[in-house]
Amino acid sequence: MARKTISRRSSPDPVPTFDEDYLDVDHWPHRWRVEPSDLQPGERMLNVFKPFLIWLLDQGLSRKTLREHRDNVCALGAEVIRQLNFHPKLRKRPIKQVLTEALNGDDGPLIYPRCSEAEQLSFDSTCRKLHRFLTGPKSTSR
């Protein structure tokens, strides 16, 4: 007679959907933080980045492209925090203005530490999309 095995494992945690995983960015301000005063501008940046990430998600882009844009947005946040630490006067400006100036319309800032040309081009593409999102005509969904 065969023995029945009984699984004593607890029910597995539900696997997050792609959308949930893609939008799991609330930890970014802590990741970018160099000093405690970086958390507040990081959280304000996140309030700008989340609607952009949702807008990208609604564009029907491939998962790979969405992940690249999300990773590039995270890198931009780290770069802006770095700039705030090098230029403390920027902290007095609204974060959306700091972001818009960092994006410069055509390209994003140079990634530090240096990266490959392909990575910088991908980053610049994301920065252009974000710049258009921030400065373009306002839609009712934003």
C-alpha positions in Angstrom: 0.0 0.0 0.0 1.4 3.4 -1.0 2.0 6.0 1.7 0.4 9.4 1.3 2.6 12.3 2.0 1.1 15.3 3.7 2.6 18.6 3.0 3.2 20.6 6.1 4.3 23.8 4.3 2.2 26.8 4.9 0.4 28.2 1.9 2.9 29.8 -0.5 3.0 33.6 -0.7 1.2 34.8 -3.7 3.5 35.7 -6.6 3.2 39.4 -7.4 1.8 40.3 -10.8 4.1 42.0 -13.2 2.3 45.3 -12.6 2.7 45.0 -8.8 6.4 44.1 -9.2 7.0 46.9 -11.7 5.4 49.5 -9.4 7.2 48.2 -6.2 9.3 51.3 -5.9 8.5 52.7 -2.4 11.9 51.6 -1.1 13.8 53.8 -3.6 14.2 56.9 -1.4 16.0 54.7 1.2 18.2 53.2 -1.6 19.1 56.7 -2.9 19.7 58.2 0.6 23.3 59.3 1.4 22.3 61.2 4.5 19.0 61.4 6.4 18.0 64.7 4.7 17.9 62.9 1.4 14.7 61.0 2.3 12.3 63.9 1.9 13.4 64.9 -1.6 13.6 61.2 -2.5 9.9 60.8 -1.4 8.9 63.9 -3.4 10.7 62.5 -6.5 8.8 59.2 -6.0 5.6 61.2 -6.1 6.6 62.4 -9.6 8.0 59.1 -10.8 5.0 56.9 -9.9 2.5 58.6 -12.2 5.2 58.4 -15.0 5.7 54.7 -14.4 2.0 54.1 -14.4 1.7 56.1 -17.7 4.4 54.0 -19.2 2.6 50.8 -18.1 -0.5 52.1 -19.9 1.4 52.5 -23.1 1.4 48.8 -23.8 5.2 48.5 -23.9 7.0 45.2 -23.5 8.0 44.0 -20.1 11.6 44.3 -21.0 11.2 47.9 -22.1 9.2 48.7 -19.0 11.9 47.3 -16.7 14.6 49.3 -18.5 12.6 52.5 -18.1 11.9 51.7 -14.4 15.6 51.0 -13.8 16.6 54.2 -15.6 14.1 56.2 -13.5 15.7 54.7 -10.4 19.2 55.7 -11.6 17.9 59.2 -12.3 16.6 59.4 -8.7 20.1 58.4 -7.4 21.7 61.0 -9.7 19.4 63.8 -8.6 20.1 63.0 -4.9 23.8 63.1 -5.8 23.3 66.5 -7.3 21.4 67.7 -4.3 24.4 66.8 -2.1 26.9 68.5 -4.4 24.7 71.6 -4.8 22.8 72.1 -1.5 21.0 75.2 -2.8 19.0 72.9 -5.1 17.2 71.6 -2.0 15.3 74.9 -1.8 13.8 74.4 -5.2 10.6 72.3 -5.9 11.7 68.8 -6.8 9.8 68.9 -10.2 11.9 71.9 -11.2 15.1 70.2 -10.1 14.1 67.1 -12.2 13.2 69.2 -15.2 16.5 71.0 -15.1 18.4 67.7 -14.7 16.6 66.2 -17.7 17.6 69.1 -19.9 15.1 68.2 -22.6 17.4 66.3 -25.0 19.2 64.0 -22.7 19.5 63.1 -19.1 22.5 63.8 -16.9 25.6 61.6 -17.4 25.2 58.5 -15.2 27.8 58.2 -12.4 29.7 56.0 -12.2 30.3 55.9 -15.9 28.4 53.3 -17.8 28.5 51.9 -21.4 27.3 54.0 -24.3 24.3 51.7 -24.8 23.3 52.1 -21.1 23.6 55.9 -21.4 21.5 56.0 -24.6 18.8 53.9 -22.9 18.9 56.2 -19.9 18.7 59.3 -22.1 15.7 57.8 -23.9 13.9 57.4 -20.6 14.8 60.9 -19.6 13.4 62.4 -22.8 10.1 60.5 -22.2 10.0 61.7 -18.6 10.8 65.3 -19.7 7.9 65.2 -22.2 5.7 63.7 -19.5 6.5 66.5 -17.1 6.4 69.4 -19.5 3.8 68.3 -22.0 0.2 69.3 -22.0 -1.5 68.0 -18.8 -4.0 65.2 -19.3 -6.8 64.4 -16.9 -5.1 61.2 -15.9 -2.1 62.9 -14.3 
